[in-house]
Amino acid sequence: MAPSVSSRRLFLKQTSQSCAALLLAPTRFQAPHTLATGKRVGIIGLDTSHSTAFVKALNNPDANASFLGYKVVAAYPQGSKDIESSTSRVPAYTEEVKKQGVEIVDSISDLLKKIDVVLLETNDGRLHLEQALQVLKAGKRVFIDKPVAASLADTIAIYEASKHYNIPLFSASSLRHIKGIEKVDKNKVVGADTFSPAVLEKTHPDFYWYGIHGVETLYTVMGTGCRQVVRVHTNGTDIIVGTWADGRVGTVRGTRTGKHDYGGTVFTQTGNLVLGPYGGYEPLLQDIIHYFETGEVPVTPEETIEMFAFMEAADESKRRGGTAVTLESVLAKAKK
């Protein structure tokens, strides 16, 4: 039996109401093309958990107001080509970010057409100079995740390119925001001991790959001015002892056995402070968004370059059997 006219009218009315409800219903993730120009974030490298953590934080419909509406809209997944611990992550991380509204592109050049600012997340520091140059030439601000590079020479070259293209950039570990560090009056610090895992990766200088977390924590409280370092090395542990020009001493212990953890002790004129535990990614991400918005960097090029000279001098000390090596000597060699 054919439906009556009144039945057809009721069906059409109900269908129309259902469609309207679907159109008005809020979507879980904001579609990339709806973002205003200036807020579109692109990611280079989906071979690190940092990438997925940043996407989750920024693209969350209830994102922290301090993220100012910035969203990750596109990603170029290719990271390291030969570090298995990195390459094996790419397929799963790619699928994870796609579910959060991120478009996957085939090249950095394609990415740069769709975004305003860049999170350079490739885990392999050997690729960072080449990748960062493409971003800087395009006139876009870029945060470079640790390590900024896989050599001191490349680190210096990246910051020279930043100066050449007149685009400030910065690199940092999230351990700059380890809990307890907010209580430190840096003008009263007389020394510090920090620690972090220091897993080795054959393609990178020893501390660049993971021990950099402990180095960043040390520099966050001590500041620049280290003159020389001595390194003690065993299969399970490395200790770097740095002497600052003003006589202060700071140490980093990198561990490869026992429970991995992050922390330290800061010695001040008025008492000692304990650092830890790790405080997560969001404080660093707030720094990054502030930089994207203003161009102001929370970590100076001079400090980052000195940190990498500190680690390079530590490697040289290891090669020399633990003798003292000056940062000035490794910087001079890297600049040749």
Disulfide bonds with the S-S distance in Angstrom:
none
